[in-house]
């Protein structure tokens, strides 16, 4: 097993098990309860599984890390216990949505659904069910914490007071950062290419309806990654599929084959294999119209014309992005590109794609680039023009240049104080018991009161 796959597996499975069995011939490791908060327990296996997950992120398993993990689990159980008392619920849709996000990540790490299933010895559907209860607890704790601190805000005076409390020589050093906006134009599909693909798909559909094997044709003709598996996708919830594909897949009965449908990925024909409740296992064939070099030139020329309109003052960049851009995320944000790692619009040089850095590094603030070719999130080739909005020089943190950053830290500090007060109050009225062998841990909160608390 490669180190990458091992780290992936350790990251994935923080699922608690009542009994953890070692390999055959080595006996059985008996689990034990190491903590109780209200009606919720923390098991030894919970700690070990979480340590394994964190090992994939570089944490070393030792006494200190075990104490840290135990306290986080106790804190989580306290939140969930209060969520139970408040009759707080998480919907199936919320759990399913989070499951889909995580499964997509796990599949990406493994290489494909089939590789993940083969390695784990379980289907994607079985893996989701294994993880469902643990994820529901995580979501309950998250929602409860949001209820406690979600409405908190900090005023400008609180931000200044927080900033001024730091000695000047201890303020962090901020790297150079940039903010940028973009207008994206995907190459238009040539009508002739589109017609040819539809005709090919209709002929394949006719062959299948005349008795040829769908899976065999998928292997031969489909352009999707599922082609080697006969186009089979495995069990999927409706929410996992793009709307057009989902509508077709979940309307099929028996071994029925869909009409030719179009999605953002191209054209599909779909066959139902089996449906179980809210999940369906389908196979499909995908073909996409080919983009001609002349089509790419049309996209580039279009952006050149938009750049000229902006330069002449006929329209500003934000309005042009809202009107013309093919990238939905930045289009609805006045063209501003969001740093997914930080949730802000600022990027350090290290956070920029090398190709993007190469373009921006030569630009001045307020300058708009020539059309630049790049690959969109869905794997399509497109062109974009870039506006360099701001660029800061490396500096010590200050209120003028870094107010939003300082405001965020000040808010987090306020939230932590409120949360700490909440934990201490709930510890006083909640049954809490922790195994004595953890008394040497340096916890943030006192999980070993003289009296263990009142049972609710």
Secondary structure by P-SEA (a helix, b strand, c coil): ccaaaaaaaaacccccccccccccccbbbbbbbccccccccccaaaaaaaaaaaaaacccccaaaaaaaaaaaaaaaaaaaaaaaacccccaaaaaaaaaaaaaaaaaaaccaaaaaaaacccaaaaaaaaaaaaaaaaaaaaaaaaacccccccaaaaaaaaaccccccbbbbcbbbbbccccccccccaaaaaaaaaaaaaaaaaaaacccaaaaaacccccccccccccccccccccccaaaaaaaaaccccccccccccccccbbbbbccccccbbbbcbbbbbbbbcaaaaaaaaaaaaaaaaaaaaccccaaaaaacccccaaaaaaccccccccccccccccccccaaaaaaaaaccccccccbbbbbccccccccbbbbbccccccccccccccaaaaaaaaaaaaaaaaaaaaaaaaaacccccccccccccccccccccccccccc
